[in-house]
């Protein structure tokens, strides 16, 4: 089963590590550092051209990626049935 993140991006549910609200989590220093580090390593995928509301951490075949989405974390979690 896959979770649609916006535009043409979907990820396999079993590969999702976490779904996070950008507004609430980027206040913390650790989250800011994580996002900056992953952007530099080109591991961030933008599933939106709009204002981002959430990010999803995915690990597939040992490779980590962060998907930035315009959908709210609550909306994505609801789609998963969480």
Protein Blocks (a to p, Z undefined) as FASTA:
>chain_A
ZZdebjjbccdfklpmbdcdfklmmmpmklmmmmmmmmmnopaccfbfbdcfbdcdddee
hiacddddfbdfklmmmmnoZZ
